[in-house]
Amino acid sequence: MLILLFPPRSEQTQIANYLESKTSKIQKLIGAKTKQIELLHGHEEYLVHHAVTKGLDPKAKMKDSDVEWIGEIPLDWGASKLKNVVRITLGQSPEEEINLDANGLPFYQGNADFGVKYPTPTSWCISPKKIAEGNDILVSVRAPVGELNICKEKSGIGRGVAALTTPNYEFFYYTLKAAFQEMEKLSTGSTFDAIGHRELSQIKLPNPLSHEKKILVDYLDSETSKIYNAINNIESEIAKLEEYRKSLIYEVVTGKVKVKAS
């Protein structure tokens, strides 16, 4: 039999007012930190887009790329269709059931297993029909369209993913991040958004000289790493605030912390 003990009505009101005041302040702190994360993500988007479309030399002479989302690019850069710089492999459903026992190859059906940059498998397949190799770019081609990761090892891919193979995978990973809205715009579907091989292959991307690709990748790796570290620190602070809020409520409503009359 469950027995609930309640303090007097006046004390209940006192406790409620106290917790409302304290938790409201905590929530404001969480909201402010969440806003900081949003701003950091926005800064990352700007940083990546500017670097892969404008380069790092502010004095470089520019020309029109004739591609709306790219705008002007440095004079010695080009703009290439995706199909001309990568090999595209669309995923396919396997004939056999996937498993959760790590039997076979890691298997990705969509972006559910995607991380910040690399996926973590939660399902496997012994005989997948379509394969992504290590260092292939994984693209979510079903809602949400355009999410990206880099494949760490040979893996199977299902219908929600495409694998892009290129020796310049690091550069084109960043370039496709900048083209996220373009991919979204090209997606279609009555039930859920999706992007097909034809639309994906026609997306135009900035294409600098090889030595510039390496410089840009090194720069973006360094700068985005700083951003992700800052985001991780803020997320840790938010988690501590949420834990403190739960602990505070528990301690007060169980009487372990006494609320003084105001």
C-alpha positions, 0 to 999 in steps of 0.5 A, spaced: 500 500 500 502 506 497 502 512 503 503 519 501 505 524 506 503 531 505 505 538 508 500 543 511 497 547 505 501 553 507 507 549 507 505 546 500 504 553 497 511 555 500 515 550 497 511 551 490 513 558 490 520 556 492 521 551 486 518 556 481 523 561 483 529 556 483 527 552 477 525 558 473 532 561 474 535 554 472 531 554 466 533 561 464 541 559 464 539 553 460 536 557 455 542 562 455 547 556 454 542 553 448 542 560 445 550 559 445 550 553 442 545 555 436 550 561 435 556 556 435 553 552 430 551 558 426 558 560 426 560 554 424 556 554 418 558 561 416 565 559 417 565 552 412 561 556 407 565 562 406 572 557 406 569 553 401 566 558 396 571 564 397 577 561 400 582 564 405 585 569 401 581 576 402 585 579 396 584 573 391 581 576 385 574 573 384 569 571 378 562 569 378 561 561 379 554 562 375 551 557 381 546 561 385 548 558 392 555 559 391 556 566 388 563 568 387 569 564 387 576 565 386 579 566 379 583 560 379 577 555 382 572 552 378 565 549 379 563 542 378 557 537 378 557 532 384 557 526 379 564 529 376 568 529 382 565 523 386 562 516 385 555 516 387 552 509 390 545 509 392 544 504 398 539 498 397 535 494 402 538 487 403 534 481 402 536 478 409 534 481 416 539 486 419 542 484 426 544 487 432 549 482 434 555 485 430 554 479 425 557 482 418 558 489 416 556 495 420 549 497 416 546 504 415 539 505 413 539 513 414 542 518 419 540 515 426 547 512 427 550 519 424 555 522 429 558 529 429 562 527 423 563 519 424 557 514 425 556 509 430 553 502 428 547 499 432 545 494 426 549 489 422 548 485 415 552 479 413 550 480 405 548 487 404 547 489 397 550 496 397 557 497 400 560 504 402 568 504 403 572 507 409 573 514 407 566 515 403 562 520 405 555 518 407 549 522 405 542 522 408 538 522 402 531 521 405 528 526 410 532 529 413 536 530 406 543 532 406 545 530 413 553 528 412 558 523 416 564 520 413 564 512 413 570 509 418 570 502 415 567 498 410 559 498 411 553 496 408 548 502 406 540 502 405 535 506 401 536 512 406 543 513 404 548 514 399 556 513 399 560 518 395 567 516 393 573 521 392 580 521 394 578 528 396 573 526 401 575 531 406 574 537 402 568 535 399 565 533 406 565 540 408 563 543 401 557 538 401 556 541 408 555 548 405 551 545 400 546 543 405 540 547 403 541 546 396 540 539 397 534 540 401 531 545 396 532 539 390 529 534 395 521 532 393 516 527 396 509 526 398 510 522 404 517 524 406 522 528 402 528 525 398 533 526 393 534 521 388 541 520 384 539 525 378 538 531 383 544 529 387 549 528 381 547 535 378 549 539 384 554 544 383 560 544 388 566 549 388 572 546 386 579 549 387 586 546 385 588 540 389 593 544 394 588 549 396 583 543 398 588 541 403 590 548 406 582 549 406 581 542 410 587 543 415 584 550 416 576 547 417 579 541 421 582 546 426 577 551 427 571 546 427 574 542 432 575 549 437 567 550 435 565 542 437 569 543 443 566 549 446 559 546 444 561 539 448 563 544 454 556 548 454 552 541 453 556 538 459 554 545 463 547 544 461 547 537 463 549 539 470 544 544 471 538 539 469 541 534 474 541 540 479 534 542 478 532 534 478 536 534 485 533 540 488 526 538 486 527 531 489 530 534 496 525 539 497 519 535 496 521 530 500 523 534 506 531 533 506 531 541 504 527 545 508 524 551 505 524 557 510 518 562 510 519 568 506 
